């Protein structure tokens, strides 16, 4: 399964600032808060929330899957892979 997140869907200021978007590193899903978080290299290496999944009615769960996140110029692609039982 794939989830495509465009730049416009990210929280402010990353939705509008292409330079700051390219300074995001270590992007990952935080299952406790249901958010997509990253380290902002532009803002003194601060830990930031760039997307709230609940805003879109999505509840992420890692009990039965793993994921990969691919960052490109248009945003993020989250590839969810089912765990083999």
C-alpha positions in Angstrom: 0.0 0.0 0.0 1.2 3.5 -0.7 0.2 6.9 0.8 1.2 10.0 -1.1 1.6 13.2 0.9 2.1 16.4 -1.1 3.9 19.4 0.1 0.7 21.4 0.3 -0.7 18.9 2.9 2.1 19.4 5.4 1.8 21.8 8.3 2.9 25.4 8.0 5.7 26.5 7.3 6.8 23.3 5.4 3.8 23.4 3.1 4.9 26.8 1.7 8.7 26.9 2.1 10.5 24.7 -0.3 13.9 25.5 1.2 12.7 24.4 4.7 11.1 21.3 3.3 14.5 20.2 1.9 16.0 20.6 5.3 13.8 17.9 6.9 15.7 14.7 7.9 14.9 11.5 9.8 11.3 11.6 8.8 9.2 8.9 10.6 5.8 8.0 11.9 5.1 8.5 15.6 2.4 6.0 16.4 1.7 7.4 19.9 0.8 10.8 18.6 -0.4 9.7 15.1 1.9 12.2 13.4 4.7 12.3 10.8 7.7 13.8 12.5 11.1 15.0 11.4 14.3 16.8 12.4 14.4 20.3 11.0 18.0 21.1 10.1 17.0 24.7 9.3 15.8 25.4 12.8 18.8 24.3 14.9 18.0 20.6 14.6 14.6 20.7 16.3 12.2 17.8 16.4 9.0 18.9 14.6 5.6 17.6 13.6 5.0 18.0 9.9 1.6 16.1 9.5 -1.2 15.0 11.7 -2.8 11.8 10.4 -5.9 12.2 12.5 -6.6 15.4 10.6 -7.4 13.1 7.6 -9.1 10.4 9.6 -6.1 8.0 9.4 -5.0 5.9 12.3 -1.6 4.3 11.9 -0.7 1.0 13.5 2.6 -0.9 13.4 1.5 -4.2 14.9 1.2 -5.9 11.5 3.3 -3.9 9.1 6.5 -1.9 8.5 7.0 1.1 6.3 9.5 3.0 4.1 9.4 6.8 3.5 10.6 8.2 0.3 11.1 12.0 0.1 11.1 13.8 -3.3 10.5 17.3 -4.6 6.7 16.9 -4.4 6.5 15.5 -0.9 6.6 12.1 0.7 5.6 8.6 -0.3 4.9 6.1 2.5 5.1 2.5 1.4 3.5 0.1 3.9 4.6 -3.5 3.8 2.7 -6.3 5.7 4.8 -8.3 8.1 5.0 -12.0 7.2 3.4 -14.2 9.8 
